[in-house]
Amino acid sequence: MDSTTPTPAPPPIVGEDKTVAIVAYITLIGFIAAIIIHSNKKTKLGAYHLRQMLGYFLTAIVVGFCQVILAFIPILGWLAIMVLWLSMLIFWIMGLIAAINGEMKPMPIVGKHYQKWFGTTFD
């Protein structure tokens, strides 16, 4: 027989806790609304996804500036622009899915950096 005891499952995330996380992904206005909602009742899940979206918005600004430069490079630059924006869409979808599931799962590639850079923001 195995003498190890199973670890208890984490408590389920209630709907109210997920609200901030989900609303944060719905446009810039949703992000601002999520910050206001979060200021009334702070949750770890809400803070986590607010940090993810803060980093996402800042990354989108950087991608926008890169787009201006890459637009002047025929074909390769245009392909790079499409890849960058497609990557941003995939990051957004994966973050939204994690928020809907109530998971604190970072966006691919950049999500861990967002948590490190903005670690105390929204706490």
C-alpha positions, 0 to 999 in steps of 0.5 A, a space after each residue: 500500500 502507498 503510505 502517502 496521503 493525497 493532497 487536498 484539492 484547492 478550494 473551488 473559485 466562486 463566480 464572484 472571484 472570476 468576474 474581475 478576471 474575466 472582465 479584465 480581458 474584455 477591452 480596455 473599458 473592461 480592464 478599467 471596470 475590473 480594476 474598479 471592481 477589484 478595488 472593492 473586493 480584492 482576490 488573488 485570481 483577480 489581481 493575477 489576471 489584472 497583472 496579465 492584462 496590464 502586461 498584455 496592453 503594454 506589449 500591444 503598444 510595443 507591437 503597435 510601434 514595431 508595426 509602424 517600422 515593419 510596415 516599411 519592409 515589403 513582404 517580410 515586414 508584413 509577414 512579421 506584423 501578421 505573426 505578431 498580431 496573431 501571437 497577441 490574439 492567441 495570448 489573449 484567448 489563452 488568458 481569457 480561457 484561464 480566467 473563465 476556468 478560474 486558473 492562475 495560468 500565465 499567458 505563453 512566453 510572456 505571462 511569467 514575466 508580467 507576474 514578475 514585473 508587476 508582482 505587487 500591482 493590484 494587491 
